[in-house]
């Protein structure tokens, strides 16, 4: 499937875009459910409500500039250096300036609770993220950035429920 989302937008926009899902998609086809733009200067973006135990695959495209002088743009894979929370990064589970994801448990009234899963690395490939809670949860994406107010650009992230097999093999 061709990449339909822009790879390099210079604004720090956070917008939720509902992607079209064909009704008769084959089980071996990547079926985007929702898409979001995780931009520099914004906080975590919630874009998919997921049932207990359900997994969604997430992949991100696009580029950001970290805000660190004399460096270029990077993809959702991030830098090669590991990030450390004690230095202000959200997680050490991913490289600096990479796309990351987590779940926020929903309360009975569908409001966000304070229960959150740990941040996981997404990068550019299809990455499975399973809802660890016994209730519905919101899937969030963000940038593993120690200062989200500097830099520019955004990652275009898409989620998909993959009913059979591994989308990386198709």
KOLNUMI-245351 format. One line per field, with one value per residue: x, y, z negated of N, C-alpha, C in turn; residue in one letter; residue number from 1. Coordinates in Angstrom, 2 decimals. Example, Ala and Ser with C-alpha at 12.3 -4.5 7.8 and 13.67 -1.06 7.14 Angstrom:
REM residues 2
n_u: c(13.19|12.85)
n_v: c(-5.69|-2.25)
n_w: c(-7.80|-7.08)
ca_u: c(12.30|13.67)
ca_v: c(-4.50|-1.06)
ca_w: c(-7.80|-7.14)
c_u: c(13.20|12.90)
c_v: c(-3.30|0.03)
c_w: c(-7.80|-7.87)
lodo: c(A|S)
tiba: c(1|2)
END
This chain:
REM residues 170
n_u: c(0.85|0.58|2.22|0.22|0.17|1.57|5.11|6.72|5.92|6.09|4.92|3.82|1.46|-1.38|-3.62|-6.55|-7.32|-9.62|-9.16|-10.03|-11.59|-11.76|-14.66|-14.58|-12.02|-9.10|-7.69|-4.96|-4.16|-2.99|-4.93|-5.78|-7.04|-7.23|-5.66|-3.09|-1.37|1.57|3.04|5.91|6.14|3.72|1.67|1.15|-0.81|-4.00|-5.64|-7.06|-9.50|-9.25|-10.17|-10.10|-7.17|-6.89|-4.92|-3.27|-1.68|0.87|2.27|4.62|5.36|7.22|9.10|11.07|12.67|14.82|15.39|17.86|20.80|22.75|22.09|20.40|17.22|15.20|13.81|10.91|12.25|14.11|17.08|20.36|21.24|20.40|17.64|17.15|15.07|15.79|17.04|15.02|13.58|10.67|10.85|13.14|12.90|13.08|14.89|16.32|14.14|12.37|9.34|6.85|4.58|1.69|-0.80|-3.71|-5.76|-9.31|-11.91|-15.11|-16.93|-15.81|-13.82|-10.38|-8.19|-5.76|-4.16|-1.63|0.08|3.49|5.67|6.27|8.47|7.83|8.74|9.40|8.36|5.75|4.37|3.30|1.02|-0.31|-3.30|-2.99|-4.80|-7.83|-9.99|-11.46|-9.13|-7.22|-5.20|-2.16|0.14|3.44|6.39|9.63|11.02|13.09|12.53|9.82|9.02|10.73|12.17|10.86|8.32|6.61|5.32|3.51|1.18|-0.29|-2.84|-3.84|-6.03|-5.01|-6.18|-5.26|-2.18|1.02|1.58|4.00|4.92|3.56)
n_v: c(-1.17|2.20|5.05|7.48|9.71|12.91|13.37|15.31|17.89|21.25|22.40|22.44|20.74|19.26|16.97|15.06|12.53|10.70|7.70|6.07|2.98|0.09|-1.91|-4.59|-5.65|-7.65|-10.24|-10.16|-7.60|-4.35|-2.48|0.60|2.20|4.56|7.79|9.98|13.07|13.49|16.08|18.27|20.25|19.69|17.75|14.26|12.44|11.20|8.62|6.29|4.16|1.24|-2.11|-4.27|-6.29|-6.28|-5.84|-3.31|-2.35|-0.07|2.42|4.88|7.70|10.38|13.34|14.97|17.84|17.88|20.10|20.40|22.08|22.16|19.67|17.40|16.54|13.84|10.55|8.65|6.65|7.78|8.96|7.39|7.23|6.15|7.17|8.71|8.74|10.23|12.37|13.86|12.71|10.92|8.06|5.28|3.22|3.64|5.15|8.51|11.10|9.51|7.95|7.11|5.04|4.49|3.28|4.71|4.10|3.94|5.40|4.33|6.22|6.92|8.82|9.87|8.02|8.05|5.93|4.57|2.86|1.78|3.73|2.68|1.77|2.83|3.69|3.41|1.13|-1.41|-1.80|-3.80|-2.95|-3.82|-3.53|-3.32|-3.24|-4.08|-2.83|-0.58|1.40|4.30|4.63|6.25|8.41|9.82|11.90|10.93|13.03|15.33|17.98|19.13|21.53|22.66|22.60|21.23|20.01|16.82|13.53|11.30|9.16|5.93|3.64|0.22|-2.52|-5.75|-8.61|-11.22|-12.81|-11.20|-7.89|-7.06|-9.06|-9.03)
n_w: c(0.00|0.79|-0.64|-1.99|-3.50|-4.15|-4.23|-5.33|-7.11|-8.11|-10.30|-13.73|-14.21|-15.62|-14.80|-14.36|-12.15|-10.43|-8.89|-5.82|-5.81|-4.01|-3.53|-2.76|-3.18|-2.72|-4.81|-4.74|-4.33|-5.14|-7.22|-7.75|-10.61|-12.14|-12.02|-13.13|-13.84|-15.39|-16.75|-17.12|-20.00|-21.09|-23.35|-24.36|-21.99|-21.81|-20.04|-19.48|-20.71|-22.54|-23.16|-26.12|-26.29|-23.53|-20.58|-18.74|-15.75|-15.11|-13.05|-12.00|-9.97|-8.43|-9.44|-11.96|-13.38|-16.01|-17.56|-18.53|-18.07|-15.06|-14.08|-11.87|-10.33|-11.65|-11.27|-12.42|-13.69|-15.32|-17.06|-17.27|-19.86|-23.14|-25.14|-28.37|-31.19|-33.50|-32.42|-31.41|-29.33|-28.15|-28.18|-28.54|-26.90|-24.24|-21.49|-21.55|-20.46|-18.99|-17.69|-20.02|-21.96|-24.09|-26.48|-27.96|-30.60|-30.51|-32.45|-33.84|-32.89|-30.51|-30.72|-30.90|-32.98|-35.66|-35.34|-33.46|-30.82|-30.28|-28.19|-24.86|-22.20|-18.90|-16.30|-12.75|-11.60|-11.51|-14.61|-17.28|-19.81|-22.80|-24.67|-28.06|-30.11|-32.00|-31.13|-28.69|-26.82|-25.84|-23.05|-22.81|-21.09|-20.89|-20.97|-21.82|-23.53|-25.21|-25.55|-24.53|-23.49|-21.69|-18.37|-15.25|-12.97|-12.36|-13.15|-11.18|-12.18|-12.09|-13.00|-13.22|-13.43|-13.40|-12.27|-11.53|-11.51|-10.84|-9.96|-8.95|-7.40|-5.04)
ca_u: c(0.00|1.43|2.12|-0.68|0.29|2.74|6.28|7.46|5.19|6.94|4.19|3.61|0.01|-1.91|-4.96|-6.99|-7.87|-10.15|-8.78|-11.07|-11.34|-12.63|-15.49|-14.27|-10.55|-8.59|-6.98|-3.53|-4.00|-2.90|-6.19|-5.69|-8.26|-7.18|-4.34|-2.87|-0.10|2.23|3.92|6.79|5.46|2.44|1.75|0.71|-2.03|-4.81|-6.37|-7.75|-9.99|-8.96|-10.78|-9.14|-6.45|-6.80|-3.68|-3.28|-0.37|1.08|3.48|4.74|6.19|7.46|10.38|11.10|13.97|14.77|15.64|19.26|21.55|23.72|21.63|19.40|15.93|15.22|12.55|10.30|13.21|14.85|18.54|20.95|21.49|19.30|17.14|17.06|14.07|16.38|17.43|13.81|12.90|9.57|11.17|14.41|12.52|13.19|15.94|15.94|13.38|11.65|7.91|6.56|3.15|1.27|-2.24|-4.27|-7.00|-10.51|-12.84|-16.43|-17.59|-14.94|-12.80|-9.04|-7.77|-4.33|-3.44|-1.05|1.10|4.79|5.89|6.94|9.03|7.07|9.62|8.76|7.75|4.52|4.69|2.09|0.86|-1.47|-3.93|-2.72|-5.81|-9.05|-11.04|-11.06|-8.03|-6.91|-3.85|-1.54|1.48|4.18|7.79|10.52|11.74|13.34|12.00|8.89|8.69|11.69|12.20|9.76|7.92|5.65|5.22|2.17|1.06|-1.51|-3.06|-4.66|-6.25|-4.56|-6.85|-4.57|-0.79|1.89|1.57|5.36|5.18|2.75)
ca_v: c(0.00|3.39|5.98|8.53|10.88|13.74|12.93|16.40|19.14|22.07|22.96|21.57|20.60|18.01|16.84|13.68|12.30|9.36|7.09|5.25|1.55|-0.66|-2.88|-5.97|-5.78|-9.00|-10.41|-9.93|-6.20|-3.36|-1.75|1.70|2.52|5.99|8.39|11.23|13.76|13.79|17.17|18.92|21.32|19.21|16.62|12.99|12.50|9.99|8.51|5.03|3.45|-0.18|-2.98|-5.02|-7.38|-6.12|-5.23|-2.50|-2.13|1.36|2.79|6.32|8.26|11.81|13.75|16.11|18.35|17.75|21.35|20.41|22.80|21.46|18.32|17.39|15.91|12.40|9.82|8.14|5.74|8.54|8.96|6.11|7.25|5.80|8.26|8.37|9.57|11.18|13.55|14.53|11.98|10.11|6.64|4.72|2.09|4.07|6.15|9.92|11.70|8.47|7.84|6.19|4.87|3.90|3.27|5.36|3.40|4.77|5.16|3.87|7.30|7.15|9.86|9.30|7.82|8.32|4.69|4.55|1.84|2.38|4.11|1.66|2.25|2.56|3.80|3.53|-0.13|-1.78|-2.23|-4.16|-2.43|-4.47|-2.88|-4.15|-3.03|-4.89|-1.91|0.12|2.34|5.13|4.52|7.57|8.48|11.02|11.92|10.74|14.31|15.90|19.35|19.09|22.88|23.10|21.79|21.40|18.83|15.90|12.17|10.88|7.82|5.21|2.41|-0.76|-3.80|-6.77|-9.81|-12.47|-12.71|-10.07|-7.04|-6.89|-10.17|-8.89)
ca_w: c(0.00|0.88|-1.76|-1.57|-4.36|-3.87|-4.99|-5.98|-7.30|-8.97|-11.43|-14.88|-14.22|-16.14|-14.23|-14.24|-10.83|-10.32|-7.61|-5.22|-5.94|-3.11|-4.22|-2.41|-3.11|-2.93|-6.08|-4.55|-3.93|-6.22|-7.22|-8.69|-11.34|-12.43|-11.82|-13.86|-13.64|-16.66|-16.37|-18.08|-20.71|-21.60|-24.26|-23.80|-21.20|-21.88|-18.79|-19.24|-21.89|-22.34|-24.16|-26.95|-25.65|-22.08|-20.08|-17.53|-15.14|-14.86|-12.30|-11.85|-8.91|-8.61|-10.02|-12.87|-13.79|-17.47|-18.26|-18.92|-17.04|-14.20|-13.73|-10.80|-10.63|-11.86|-11.08|-13.65|-14.33|-16.31|-17.00|-17.69|-21.30|-24.03|-25.98|-29.79|-31.87|-34.44|-31.64|-30.94|-28.26|-28.68|-28.37|-28.07|-26.03|-22.84|-21.26|-21.59|-19.37|-18.25|-17.94|-21.12|-22.20|-25.37|-26.71|-29.15|-30.95|-30.58|-33.55|-33.40|-32.15|-29.35|-30.95|-31.11|-34.36|-35.84|-35.06|-32.13|-30.59|-29.99|-26.79|-24.04|-20.94|-17.68|-15.14|-11.45|-11.21|-12.19|-15.97|-18.02|-21.17|-23.40|-25.81|-29.22|-31.15|-31.94|-30.67|-27.48|-27.00|-24.68|-22.54|-22.61|-20.49|-21.26|-20.56|-22.97|-23.47|-26.53|-25.57|-23.40|-23.03|-20.69|-17.17|-14.29|-12.21|-12.97|-12.67|-10.79|-12.75|-11.76|-13.76|-12.53|-14.07|-12.46|-12.76|-11.25|-11.09|-11.12|-8.77|-8.42|-6.48|-3.82)
c_u: c(0.90|1.21|1.32|-0.52|1.57|3.89|6.97|6.61|5.93|6.21|4.03|2.12|-0.36|-3.35|-5.31|-7.71|-8.38|-9.82|-9.92|-10.66|-12.28|-13.40|-15.11|-12.77|-10.14|-7.81|-5.49|-3.24|-3.91|-4.14|-6.12|-7.04|-8.33|-5.77|-4.26|-1.53|0.46|3.29|4.79|6.02|4.13|2.67|1.32|-0.64|-2.76|-5.62|-7.10|-8.19|-9.86|-9.56|-9.72|-8.50|-6.27|-5.48|-3.95|-1.85|-0.27|2.33|3.44|5.70|6.44|8.81|10.17|12.54|13.88|14.88|17.07|20.06|22.54|23.37|20.59|18.09|16.13|13.83|12.00|11.18|14.00|16.34|19.06|21.20|20.22|18.92|17.04|16.08|14.67|16.90|16.23|13.08|11.79|9.95|12.58|14.17|12.69|14.34|15.41|15.20|12.69|10.16|7.69|5.05|2.90|-0.25|-2.57|-5.61|-8.16|-11.34|-14.18|-17.17|-16.79|-13.99|-11.46|-8.78|-6.30|-3.49|-2.93|-0.07|2.42|4.86|6.66|7.40|8.11|8.00|8.83|8.04|6.44|4.87|3.41|2.12|-0.43|-1.97|-3.74|-3.81|-7.02|-10.25|-10.58|-9.96|-7.83|-5.45|-3.32|-0.21|2.11|5.58|8.64|11.50|11.89|12.83|11.08|8.51|9.66|11.66|11.03|9.45|6.94|5.82|3.76|2.03|-0.29|-1.62|-3.97|-4.82|-5.89|-5.10|-6.07|-3.14|-0.11|1.97|2.96|5.70|4.40|3.37)
c_v: c(1.23|4.29|7.18|9.80|11.63|13.35|14.07|17.66|19.95|22.62|21.95|21.44|19.26|17.94|15.37|13.54|10.87|8.83|6.21|3.79|0.81|-1.73|-4.32|-6.18|-7.22|-9.05|-10.14|-8.49|-5.31|-2.50|-0.61|1.99|4.01|6.48|9.67|11.82|14.12|14.84|17.68|20.07|20.92|18.05|15.34|13.13|11.17|9.85|7.21|4.42|1.96|-0.98|-3.71|-6.17|-7.26|-5.44|-4.41|-2.36|-0.65|1.51|4.28|6.67|9.72|12.07|14.90|16.61|18.46|19.07|21.45|21.02|21.89|19.99|18.45|16.81|14.43|11.82|9.39|7.11|6.46|8.51|7.58|6.07|6.90|7.02|7.79|9.30|10.57|12.43|14.24|13.84|11.12|8.66|6.30|3.52|2.41|5.05|7.57|10.30|10.68|8.57|6.78|6.11|4.26|3.91|4.03|4.69|4.38|4.39|4.72|4.93|7.72|8.34|9.16|9.14|8.21|7.07|4.70|3.39|2.54|2.73|2.99|2.31|1.87|2.59|3.92|2.26|-0.37|-2.39|-2.59|-3.56|-3.02|-3.68|-3.77|-4.09|-3.94|-4.04|-1.32|1.12|3.13|4.92|5.92|7.41|9.80|10.91|11.80|11.92|14.87|17.33|19.49|20.48|23.40|22.16|22.07|20.07|17.96|14.51|11.90|9.42|7.22|3.97|1.49|-1.99|-4.85|-8.11|-11.11|-12.18|-11.41|-9.19|-6.82|-7.97|-10.05|-7.93)
c_w: c(0.00|-0.32|-1.29|-2.39|-4.05|-4.78|-5.70|-6.02|-8.35|-10.18|-12.54|-15.11|-14.83|-15.66|-14.15|-12.90|-10.79|-8.93|-7.12|-5.34|-5.00|-3.87|-3.94|-2.27|-3.38|-4.23|-5.95|-4.15|-5.16|-6.16|-8.22|-9.33|-11.63|-12.17|-12.63|-13.47|-15.01|-16.36|-17.51|-18.71|-21.29|-22.56|-23.59|-23.11|-21.30|-20.61|-18.57|-20.56|-21.60|-23.49|-24.97|-26.17|-24.15|-21.70|-18.84|-17.06|-14.83|-14.01|-12.03|-10.72|-9.25|-9.26|-10.99|-12.96|-15.30|-18.21|-18.76|-17.77|-16.33|-13.97|-12.63|-11.28|-10.91|-11.63|-12.44|-14.35|-15.40|-16.06|-17.40|-19.19|-22.07|-24.87|-27.43|-30.48|-32.84|-33.74|-31.01|-29.81|-28.85|-28.97|-27.92|-27.16|-24.56|-22.70|-21.40|-20.32|-18.46|-18.54|-19.02|-21.31|-23.57|-25.42|-27.99|-29.41|-31.02|-31.80|-32.98|-32.59|-30.90|-29.50|-31.18|-32.60|-34.48|-35.62|-33.63|-32.02|-30.33|-28.50|-26.10|-22.74|-19.78|-16.47|-13.85|-11.02|-11.93|-13.54|-16.71|-19.43|-21.74|-24.60|-27.04|-30.30|-30.95|-31.56|-29.34|-27.80|-25.71|-24.31|-22.25|-21.89|-20.88|-20.70|-21.82|-23.00|-24.87|-26.66|-24.37|-22.88|-21.97|-19.49|-16.26|-13.62|-12.96|-12.39|-12.33|-11.19|-12.42|-12.62|-12.97|-13.41|-13.04|-12.91|-12.57|-10.85|-11.44|-9.88|-8.18|-7.41|-5.19|-2.85)
lodo: c(X|X|X|X|X|X|X|X|X|X|X|X|X|X|X|X|X|X|X|X|X|X|X|X|X|X|X|X|X|X|X|X|X|X|X|X|X|X|X|X|X|X|X|X|X|X|X|X|X|X|X|X|X|X|X|X|X|X|X|X|X|X|X|X|X|X|X|X|X|X|X|X|X|X|X|X|X|X|X|X|X|X|X|X|X|X|X|X|X|X|X|X|X|X|X|X|X|X|X|X|X|X|X|X|X|X|X|X|X|X|X|X|X|X|X|X|X|X|X|X|X|X|X|X|X|X|X|X|X|X|X|X|X|X|X|X|X|X|X|X|X|X|X|X|X|X|X|X|X|X|X|X|X|X|X|X|X|X|X|X|X|X|X|X|X|X|X|X|X|X)
tiba: c(1|2|3|4|5|6|7|8|9|10|11|12|13|14|15|16|17|18|19|20|21|22|23|24|25|26|27|28|29|30|31|32|33|34|35|36|37|38|39|40|41|42|43|44|45|46|47|48|49|50|51|52|53|54|55|56|57|58|59|60|61|62|63|64|65|66|67|68|69|70|71|72|73|74|75|76|77|78|79|80|81|82|83|84|85|86|87|88|89|90|91|92|93|94|95|96|97|98|99|100|101|102|103|104|105|106|107|108|109|110|111|112|113|114|115|116|117|118|119|120|121|122|123|124|125|126|127|128|129|130|131|132|133|134|135|136|137|138|139|140|141|142|143|144|145|146|147|148|149|150|151|152|153|154|155|156|157|158|159|160|161|162|163|164|165|166|167|168|169|170)
END
